[in-house]
């Protein structure tokens, strides 16, 4: 898959959280999708939707700081604004299998002050 297509897929994936359109993720995440973060090391697709998708109601927008395609991975650093106006920064490594995301590794812990 060309890098631009993967980068657009990643943008669309975060956009699903902005709009609350879960169908985008249903199409984008592979059947064998696995999610890794410190509190959720190696959860499956169904558990991801159960635990993580409800956060879409708490998130307002994403601003991409970096998005790098390397082999079958896209590395993304973003700043997210929550519905309450608070902000945070995460970096994620998204692994593709063909045109679907098969794995997400999330590295987080940065709370940002309003306006910066």
Z-matrix of the N, CA and C atoms (Angstrom, degrees):
N
C 1 1.459
C 2 1.528 1 108.54
N 3 1.324 2 118.94 1 132.01
C 4 1.455 3 120.97 2 177.36
C 5 1.522 4 111.52 3 -60.16
N 6 1.337 5 115.49 4 147.58
C 7 1.465 6 121.13 5 -177.49
C 8 1.521 7 112.08 6 -56.01
N 9 1.322 8 116.96 7 -40.66
C 10 1.459 9 118.99 8 -178.23
C 11 1.519 10 111.43 9 -61.44
N 12 1.334 11 116.96 10 -36.82
C 13 1.458 12 119.72 11 178.44
C 14 1.521 13 110.73 12 -66.04
N 15 1.337 14 117.39 13 -41.63
C 16 1.464 15 120.50 14 178.01
C 17 1.513 16 110.91 15 -66.04
N 18 1.307 17 116.95 16 -41.47
C 19 1.466 18 119.89 17 178.54
C 20 1.528 19 110.45 18 -62.28
N 21 1.325 20 116.93 19 -39.37
C 22 1.469 21 119.77 20 177.78
C 23 1.521 22 110.62 21 -68.22
N 24 1.327 23 117.09 22 -38.84
C 25 1.463 24 120.39 23 176.58
C 26 1.526 25 110.24 24 -59.10
N 27 1.321 26 116.29 25 -42.62
C 28 1.471 27 120.20 26 178.81
C 29 1.527 28 110.24 27 -64.52
N 30 1.324 29 117.55 28 -44.97
C 31 1.474 30 120.22 29 177.58
C 32 1.537 31 110.49 30 -58.21
N 33 1.322 32 115.81 31 -43.21
C 34 1.463 33 120.52 32 -179.96
C 35 1.526 34 111.25 33 -63.77
N 36 1.332 35 116.04 34 -37.22
C 37 1.462 36 120.64 35 -179.67
C 38 1.531 37 110.95 36 -62.53
N 39 1.323 38 116.96 37 -46.90
C 40 1.467 39 119.51 38 177.59
C 41 1.529 40 110.60 39 -69.07
N 42 1.327 41 116.15 40 -33.93
C 43 1.457 42 120.05 41 176.39
C 44 1.521 43 112.23 42 -60.40
N 45 1.340 44 117.01 43 -31.22
C 46 1.468 45 120.57 44 177.49
C 47 1.528 46 110.53 45 -60.68
N 48 1.325 47 116.79 46 -36.75
C 49 1.466 48 120.04 47 177.00
C 50 1.521 49 111.22 48 -69.57
N 51 1.319 50 117.34 49 -33.71
C 52 1.463 51 120.66 50 178.65
C 53 1.526 52 111.58 51 -68.79
N 54 1.333 53 116.38 52 -38.63
C 55 1.463 54 120.49 53 -174.94
C 56 1.529 55 113.70 54 -96.42
N 57 1.335 56 115.94 55 -14.61
C 58 1.468 57 119.42 56 -176.81
C 59 1.521 58 113.02 57 78.40
N 60 1.338 59 116.87 58 18.99
C 61 1.469 60 121.60 59 -177.64
C 62 1.532 61 110.55 60 -93.64
N 63 1.301 62 117.17 61 87.94
C 64 1.468 63 123.01 62 -177.74
C 65 1.523 64 112.39 63 -62.40
N 66 1.317 65 118.22 64 -26.26
C 67 1.470 66 120.74 65 -177.20
C 68 1.529 67 111.59 66 -58.68
N 69 1.326 68 117.64 67 -30.09
C 70 1.465 69 120.62 68 177.76
C 71 1.525 70 109.71 69 -62.37
N 72 1.336 71 116.61 70 -44.37
C 73 1.463 72 119.85 71 178.61
C 74 1.521 73 111.31 72 -69.09
N 75 1.312 74 116.91 73 -36.77
C 76 1.465 75 120.49 74 178.40
C 77 1.532 76 110.28 75 -57.15
N 78 1.338 77 116.71 76 -36.14
C 79 1.460 78 122.05 77 -178.96
C 80 1.522 79 112.39 78 -82.51
N 81 1.313 80 117.65 79 -28.30
C 82 1.461 81 123.00 80 -170.66
C 83 1.523 82 113.61 81 -91.16
N 84 1.336 83 117.74 82 -35.07
C 85 1.465 84 120.74 83 -177.21
C 86 1.525 85 109.88 84 -85.81
N 87 1.325 86 116.00 85 131.89
C 88 1.463 87 120.38 86 -178.53
C 89 1.527 88 110.74 87 -67.35
N 90 1.320 89 115.97 88 161.10
C 91 1.471 90 121.06 89 178.06
C 92 1.526 91 111.03 90 -59.87
N 93 1.327 92 117.09 91 -32.19
C 94 1.458 93 121.40 92 179.67
C 95 1.515 94 113.96 93 -96.55
N 96 1.327 95 117.59 94 19.63
C 97 1.466 96 122.96 95 -178.59
C 98 1.527 97 111.30 96 -52.17
N 99 1.337 98 115.30 97 136.47
C 100 1.462 99 122.25 98 176.19
C 101 1.519 100 108.49 99 -128.87
N 102 1.326 101 115.91 100 136.74
C 103 1.465 102 123.60 101 -176.50
C 104 1.521 103 109.60 102 -116.67
N 105 1.339 104 115.07 103 132.18
C 106 1.462 105 121.17 104 179.60
C 107 1.520 106 109.83 105 -124.56
N 108 1.318 107 116.12 106 129.02
C 109 1.459 108 123.83 107 168.79
C 110 1.524 109 105.87 108 -153.35
N 111 1.322 110 118.19 109 165.66
C 112 1.475 111 118.15 110 -178.72
C 113 1.537 112 114.45 111 -52.38
N 114 1.344 113 119.45 112 -43.64
C 115 1.466 114 116.76 113 179.22
C 116 1.530 115 114.41 114 -83.61
N 117 1.318 116 117.23 115 -13.20
C 118 1.469 117 121.82 116 -176.69
C 119 1.522 118 110.45 117 -132.64
N 120 1.344 119 118.43 118 70.67
C 121 1.469 120 119.93 119 -176.78
C 122 1.525 121 112.72 120 -80.07
N 123 1.330 122 115.82 121 101.05
C 124 1.461 123 120.58 122 173.17
C 125 1.516 124 115.61 123 84.19
N 126 1.331 125 116.75 124 39.25
C 127 1.468 126 118.77 125 177.65
C 128 1.526 127 110.38 126 -82.06
N 129 1.315 128 115.43 127 153.16
C 130 1.458 129 120.39 128 -178.56
C 131 1.536 130 111.36 129 -84.02
N 132 1.301 131 115.04 130 177.24
C 133 1.473 132 122.43 131 -175.82
C 134 1.532 133 111.92 132 -58.61
N 135 1.324 134 116.85 133 -47.29
C 136 1.468 135 119.81 134 -178.64
C 137 1.529 136 111.02 135 -62.35
N 138 1.311 137 117.41 136 -41.89
C 139 1.464 138 120.96 137 179.54
C 140 1.521 139 110.44 138 -68.59
N 141 1.337 140 116.86 139 -36.02
C 142 1.463 141 120.91 140 175.77
C 143 1.530 142 110.30 141 -57.70
N 144 1.322 143 116.61 142 -49.09
C 145 1.460 144 119.15 143 179.78
C 146 1.527 145 111.38 144 -63.79
N 147 1.294 146 117.30 145 -36.28
C 148 1.468 147 121.71 146 179.86
C 149 1.531 148 111.75 147 -68.17
N 150 1.327 149 117.18 148 -44.32
C 151 1.467 150 121.34 149 -174.47
C 152 1.521 151 114.11 150 -90.48
N 153 1.332 152 116.92 151 -39.03
C 154 1.462 153 120.63 152 -170.03
C 155 1.522 154 114.42 153 -97.59
N 156 1.333 155 117.76 154 -37.96
C 157 1.465 156 119.45 155 -176.55
C 158 1.527 157 113.17 156 -58.65
N 159 1.343 158 121.14 157 -37.59
C 160 1.468 159 119.31 158 178.73
C 161 1.538 160 113.99 159 -56.22
N 162 1.334 161 117.23 160 -20.48
C 163 1.466 162 120.01 161 176.92
C 164 1.522 163 112.10 162 -64.71
N 165 1.321 164 117.92 163 -18.17
C 166 1.468 165 119.89 164 -179.51
C 167 1.527 166 111.35 165 -58.37
N 168 1.320 167 116.41 166 -29.02
C 169 1.469 168 120.12 167 179.17
C 170 1.524 169 112.28 168 -71.42
N 171 1.335 170 116.75 169 -18.20
C 172 1.465 171 121.56 170 -176.69
C 173 1.519 172 112.89 171 -99.11
N 174 1.339 173 117.29 172 -7.21
C 175 1.464 174 121.66 173 -173.82
C 176 1.524 175 110.87 174 -109.17
N 177 1.327 176 114.30 175 141.59
C 178 1.462 177 119.98 176 -177.25
C 179 1.525 178 112.43 177 -106.76
N 180 1.353 179 116.93 178 -51.30
C 181 1.458 180 118.45 179 -175.20
C 182 1.528 181 111.60 180 -156.10
N 183 1.332 182 114.58 181 158.10
C 184 1.453 183 122.97 182 178.08
C 185 1.519 184 108.97 183 -120.77
N 186 1.327 185 115.94 184 137.63
C 187 1.463 186 122.41 185 172.19
C 188 1.522 187 106.20 186 -119.97
N 189 1.333 188 116.78 187 120.91
C 190 1.459 189 120.97 188 -176.91
C 191 1.522 190 110.12 189 -82.30
N 192 1.326 191 115.76 190 125.11
C 193 1.454 192 122.83 191 177.49
C 194 1.526 193 109.31 192 -89.64
N 195 1.344 194 116.04 193 -41.50
C 196 1.465 195 121.35 194 174.78
C 197 1.515 196 109.05 195 -150.52
N 198 1.320 197 114.11 196 150.17
C 199 1.454 198 121.34 197 176.41
C 200 1.529 199 105.61 198 -149.39
N 201 1.341 200 115.38 199 110.26
C 202 1.457 201 121.35 200 -173.44
C 203 1.520 202 109.25 201 -124.15
N 204 1.326 203 116.19 202 127.44
C 205 1.459 204 121.16 203 176.17
C 206 1.523 205 107.56 204 -95.40
N 207 1.332 206 116.00 205 128.08
C 208 1.456 207 121.70 206 179.43
C 209 1.526 208 108.39 207 -140.74
N 210 1.318 209 116.67 208 108.03
C 211 1.458 210 120.02 209 -176.47
C 212 1.517 211 110.26 210 60.56
N 213 1.324 212 116.87 211 -125.69
C 214 1.463 213 121.53 212 179.41
C 215 1.522 214 112.62 213 -93.12
N 216 1.331 215 117.37 214 14.23
C 217 1.470 216 120.75 215 -178.34
C 218 1.521 217 111.46 216 -118.36
N 219 1.328 218 114.14 217 151.93
C 220 1.457 219 121.57 218 168.45
C 221 1.522 220 105.92 219 -123.95
N 222 1.328 221 115.30 220 124.94
C 223 1.465 222 121.67 221 178.15
C 224 1.511 223 106.92 222 -100.93
N 225 1.324 224 115.48 223 127.03
C 226 1.456 225 121.49 224 -175.09
C 227 1.520 226 109.52 225 -127.52
N 228 1.311 227 116.34 226 129.40
C 229 1.464 228 121.36 227 166.59
C 230 1.516 229 105.84 228 -115.56
N 231 1.315 230 115.33 229 131.12
C 232 1.459 231 119.45 230 -178.29
C 233 1.522 232 110.29 231 -138.69
N 234 1.314 233 114.24 232 158.19
C 235 1.460 234 122.25 233 169.71
C 236 1.511 235 106.01 234 -113.53
N 237 1.315 236 114.73 235 127.41
C 238 1.458 237 120.90 236 -175.72
C 239 1.522 238 109.28 237 -114.33
N 240 1.315 239 115.04 238 138.57
C 241 1.461 240 121.25 239 173.80
C 242 1.523 241 107.81 240 -104.97
N 243 1.323 242 114.64 241 125.52
C 244 1.460 243 120.59 242 177.33
C 245 1.531 244 109.53 243 -79.48
N 246 1.303 245 115.66 244 164.58
C 247 1.472 246 121.37 245 179.18
C 248 1.523 247 111.54 246 -58.90
N 249 1.344 248 118.07 247 -28.79
C 250 1.469 249 121.01 248 179.87
C 251 1.527 250 113.17 249 -84.36
N 252 1.345 251 117.29 250 2.12
C 253 1.455 252 122.10 251 177.82
C 254 1.528 253 113.97 252 93.87
N 255 1.313 254 119.02 253 -13.73
C 256 1.456 255 120.63 254 177.50
C 257 1.528 256 109.18 255 -72.18
N 258 1.332 257 115.83 256 158.98
C 259 1.468 258 119.84 257 -174.27
C 260 1.518 259 110.70 258 -133.82
N 261 1.328 260 115.29 259 154.66
C 262 1.452 261 121.14 260 175.16
C 263 1.527 262 109.81 261 -147.76
N 264 1.340 263 114.98 262 164.99
C 265 1.464 264 121.72 263 179.56
C 266 1.526 265 109.15 264 -125.47
N 267 1.329 266 116.00 265 134.22
C 268 1.465 267 123.04 266 176.34
C 269 1.520 268 109.32 267 -131.55
N 270 1.325 269 114.69 268 158.62
C 271 1.462 270 121.62 269 167.18
C 272 1.516 271 106.93 270 -123.57
N 273 1.320 272 116.13 271 137.11
C 274 1.454 273 121.60 272 -179.56
C 275 1.523 274 109.41 273 -131.70
N 276 1.319 275 115.45 274 144.60
C 277 1.458 276 122.37 275 172.95
C 278 1.522 277 105.85 276 -112.40
N 279 1.320 278 115.85 277 116.06
C 280 1.461 279 122.46 278 -178.15
C 281 1.526 280 108.34 279 -108.35
N 282 1.324 281 116.34 280 123.08
C 283 1.461 282 121.92 281 -179.26
C 284 1.525 283 109.14 282 -101.55
N 285 1.323 284 115.15 283 132.71
C 286 1.463 285 121.64 284 -179.60
C 287 1.520 286 110.82 285 -101.46
N 288 1.309 287 114.72 286 145.06
C 289 1.455 288 123.66 287 166.96
C 290 1.520 289 104.21 288 -122.01
N 291 1.316 290 116.19 289 100.79
C 292 1.462 291 119.78 290 -172.41
C 293 1.512 292 109.54 291 68.57
N 294 1.331 293 116.39 292 -123.98
C 295 1.461 294 119.85 293 -179.04
C 296 1.527 295 112.69 294 -103.21
N 297 1.338 296 117.27 295 12.04
C 298 1.470 297 121.29 296 179.51
C 299 1.520 298 110.53 297 -115.20
N 300 1.308 299 115.64 298 151.10
C 301 1.460 300 121.11 299 175.55
C 302 1.524 301 107.29 300 -84.10
N 303 1.333 302 115.90 301 122.45
C 304 1.466 303 120.81 302 -176.97
C 305 1.525 304 112.84 303 -104.26
N 306 1.342 305 116.87 304 -18.09
C 307 1.455 306 119.65 305 -178.81
C 308 1.517 307 109.72 306 -153.41
N 309 1.327 308 116.03 307 142.34
C 310 1.459 309 122.27 308 173.76
C 311 1.520 310 108.35 309 -129.84
N 312 1.327 311 115.07 310 129.08
C 313 1.461 312 122.04 311 173.02
C 314 1.524 313 106.40 312 -114.04
N 315 1.332 314 117.13 313 124.16
C 316 1.455 315 121.24 314 -175.73
C 317 1.523 316 109.92 315 -114.11
N 318 1.330 317 115.25 316 129.48
C 319 1.460 318 122.85 317 177.02
C 320 1.529 319 106.67 318 -119.32
N 321 1.337 320 115.86 319 119.42
C 322 1.459 321 118.67 320 -173.47
C 323 1.520 322 111.64 321 -140.71
N 324 1.320 323 114.80 322 175.87
C 325 1.451 324 120.77 323 177.08
C 326 1.519 325 114.09 324 140.37
N 327 1.315 326 117.12 325 0.08
C 328 1.458 327 120.80 326 -178.51
C 329 1.526 328 110.38 327 -97.27
N 330 1.309 329 116.94 328 109.96
C 331 1.455 330 120.72 329 167.96
C 332 1.522 331 106.91 330 -91.86
N 333 1.325 332 117.28 331 137.72
C 334 1.448 333 121.94 332 -178.27
C 335 1.526 334 109.79 333 -111.55
N 336 1.311 335 115.48 334 148.44
C 337 1.460 336 120.24 335 175.70
C 338 1.522 337 108.60 336 -77.30
N 339 1.318 338 116.50 337 151.24
C 340 1.469 339 120.20 338 177.19
C 341 1.511 340 109.00 339 -56.33
N 342 1.337 341 113.91 340 135.02
C 343 1.456 342 120.08 341 177.44
C 344 1.520 343 113.63 342 79.54
N 345 1.340 344 118.97 343 4.68
C 346 1.477 345 116.82 344 -179.32
C 347 1.466 346 114.48 345 -165.56
